[in-house]
Amino acid sequence: MGGMKAERVQLRIEPELKAVFMHAAKFNRQSLSRFLIESGRLGVEAARRNGSRMKPAPKPGDARRTRRGTAEAEGAGA
């Protein structure tokens, strides 16, 4: 994993949980973002080691229908 910034992810968490994450990140001498990314990556690796049958993430431009596209298709057929 290179040092290149790729995409932004936004999430909402309770203030108490954020404080716990920030404390853990500081303890590990990492930024909050780096701590969350590394923790998530380790979680994915653990799931794979445990035999999870995780599907890969969809590729950009994948032909899967979106909620909006599904709703439009349903409306068009009525």
C-alpha positions, 0 to 999 in steps of 0.5 A: 500500500503506497502513500498515495491518497485515493478516496475519502470515507466519511462515517459517524461514530459516538463521541465516546468511541471516537475518544477510544479510537483516538487514545489507541491511535495516540498510544500507537503513535499513529494518526486516527486515520492511519489507525482506523485503516490499519485496524480495518486491514488487519480485520480483513486479513483475520477474516480471510485467515479464518476462512471467510468467503468474502466477496471482492469489492465491486470494481468502479463502473460495475454494471450492478444496479443501484437503488436509484437505478432500480427505483427508476426501472420500477417506475418506468415499468408501471 
